Amino acid sequence: QLQFVESGGGLVQSGGSLRLSCVTSGFSLDFVSVGWFRRVPGKEREGVICISDGGVITNFQDSVKGRFTISRDNAKNTVYLQMNDLKPEDTAVYYCATPKVPVCSQYIALTEYKYWGQGTQVTVSS
């Protein structure tokens, strides 16, 4: 089954850091753009940040600028989300997926992403 596998979530205090990993399963990360998304219970899933196959980064959320960064290691088929200065409002399940059209854009609907993983829970306590 083609999908991403997310890991690295957990419970952290406000102001702390976490690094999430997103590994491909069944396909290579080469030539693939990857976005990180999150969903808070009761709310719709929202885009957080994206990295193109060429390494260009696109932020989808102003609230994470300067705190979250994304990187990739194609040799390990892994994309990372480094989250610093975490806030309680960052609490969510975090997912990664790839756009069917291989570009990063806030105008791409969630339905146009594929290979969603099961997500990893991030909980930030105040």
N, C-alpha and C positions, 0 to 999 in steps of 0.2 A: 504494500500500500504506500502510495506516494504521500508523504506528509512531513511536517516539521515536528520535532520533539523539543519542547521547551523544558528548561530546568533552572534551578538557582533561586527560586522564590523562597520566601520565609517570613519570619516575624522580625521586625527591626524597629528600633526607637526612632522617633522624629529626629531628623538631622543625620541619620545614619546612611549607609551605602549598601547596595547590593549589585551584583553583576549577574544578569540573566544570560543564559545560553540558549541558542536555537540551532539544532543540528538537523540536517536533512536526512530523510529516510527514503532510500530508493531512487535518489537522483543526485546529480552533482550540483554544487552551488555555483559553478562557472556559468557566467552569462545570465544570472538570475538576480533580480532586484528583490529585496526583502524588507517588509515593513513590520514594525512592532505595533500591536494594538492592545487595548485594555478594556475590560468591562467591569463596571461596578454593578452589583445586584440592583435590579430595578431600572437600570439605564441601558441605553444602546451601546454597543461596542464602538469605540472611537479609535481613530488612528493616533499614534504617538510620534513615530519617527520612522524614516525609511532610508535605506542605503541602496544605491543603484549598483549594477554589476561593475561599474567603473569606479565606485567608491564615493560618488557624490551623495551628500547627506541632505535630506529634506525634513524639516521639522513640521509636524502636523499640529502640534499643540504649543501655543506660546507659553503655557504654564511650566513647560519642562525645559525651555531654552536656558542654557547655562548650567543646567543640573544633570540632564541626561545626554548621553552620547552613544552612538552606535558604531560598531566596527565589524569587520569581517575577516575571516581567515579561510580562504578558499581551500587551502591544503587540508584543513580539518573539516571542511563543509559546515562551518559554524559561523553564526552571526551572534554578536554580543550586544547586550544593552547594559551599559554602565549607568547606574542611577545613584547620584549623590544628593546630599541634602534632602533626603526623602521627607515628605510631609504626609500627614494622615490622609489627605485627599488623593494621594497616589495609591491608596489601598484599592486593589483590583486584582482580577485574574488577567495575566498578561499572555498574549498570544503572538505568534508570528505567522506570516503568510506571504505569498508572492503574487504580485499583480499579473494577470493574464497577459496584459500588454507590459513588456518589461521596462517600465519607467516608474519613477516615484512622483506622485502627484496627489495633492489633497483633493483633486476633483475626480479621482477614481472611486467609484462606489465600492462598498465592501463586497457586494455580490460579484465584483470583478476580480476578486482575489481567490487564490486556490491553495491547496495543501495545508489547510489550517491544522494546527496541532491541538492537543488537549488543554494547553495552557498551564501556567504555573502561578500559584497564589502568592501575592505580595501583600503583607499586612504591616502597616506603619502605625505604631502606637504613639499617642501624644504624651 
